[in-house]
């Protein structure tokens, strides 16, 4: 198939369609926003380093066109869109423990 010009074009188009479906899927959008970011927010408050999570978040925010992490902190312009402690104004352990 790769040696036939028409199929080469079709395969390239198929790659673009498949990649756009993967990057717009709820597994990427929801798992980042409702799983990884709240967990990362709590880790920041209790001062636990999260280098692997940060790498995934930085990669995902580029793909999604969002900004959650800025200068290594949960203070990007889109942080209010996710249920992280920082989006609720919670930035200390005391505020986290007193959250109702």
C-alpha positions in Angstrom: 0.0 0.0 0.0 2.8 2.4 0.8 4.1 2.2 -2.8 0.8 3.3 -4.3 0.4 7.1 -4.4 -3.4 7.1 -3.7 -3.0 4.9 -0.6 -0.2 7.0 0.7 -2.5 10.0 0.8 -5.3 8.0 2.4 -2.9 6.7 5.1 -1.7 10.3 5.8 -5.3 11.5 6.1 -6.2 8.5 8.3 -3.3 9.4 10.7 -4.5 13.0 11.0 -8.1 11.9 11.7 -7.1 9.2 14.3 -4.7 11.6 16.1 -7.4 14.4 16.2 -9.9 11.9 17.7 -7.4 10.7 20.3 -6.4 14.3 21.3 -10.1 15.4 21.5 -11.3 12.3 23.3 -12.8 12.5 26.8 -10.0 10.3 28.1 -7.5 13.1 27.5 -9.8 16.0 28.3 -11.5 14.6 31.4 -8.7 12.6 32.9 -6.4 15.6 32.9 -9.0 18.1 34.2 -10.8 15.9 36.7 -8.1 13.5 37.8 -4.6 14.6 37.3 -5.0 18.4 38.0 -6.9 18.1 41.3 -4.3 15.5 42.5 -1.5 17.8 41.4 -3.1 20.7 43.2 -3.2 18.8 46.5 0.4 17.7 46.0 1.4 21.3 45.5 -0.3 22.4 48.8 1.4 19.6 50.8 4.7 20.3 49.0 5.1 16.9 47.3 7.2 17.1 44.1 5.4 15.8 41.0 7.9 15.8 38.1 6.2 13.1 36.1 2.7 14.6 36.6 4.1 18.0 35.6 5.5 16.5 32.4 2.1 14.9 31.5 0.2 18.1 32.3 2.6 20.3 30.3 2.2 18.0 27.3 -1.5 17.8 27.6 -2.1 21.5 28.0 -0.2 22.1 24.8 -2.4 19.6 23.0 -5.6 21.0 24.6 -4.6 24.6 24.1 -5.0 25.3 27.8 -2.7 26.7 30.5 -2.9 25.1 34.0 0.7 24.9 35.1 2.6 28.2 34.9 6.2 28.4 36.3 5.8 25.1 38.1 2.6 26.1 39.9 -1.1 25.7 39.5 -1.7 29.3 38.5 -2.3 29.1 34.7 -5.1 31.2 33.1 -7.4 28.2 32.7 -7.1 26.8 36.3 -10.6 28.1 37.1 -12.0 25.5 34.7 -10.9 22.5 36.8 -11.9 21.3 40.3 -8.5 21.9 41.8 -8.0 23.4 45.3 -6.3 26.4 43.7 -9.4 27.2 41.6 -11.4 27.4 44.8 -8.8 29.7 46.5 -7.4 27.0 48.6 -3.6 27.3 48.8 -2.5 26.1 52.3 -2.9 22.9 54.2 -5.0 24.7 56.8 -7.4 26.0 54.1 -7.5 22.5 52.6 -8.4 20.8 56.0 -11.1 23.4 56.8 -12.7 23.1 53.4 -16.5 22.5 53.7 
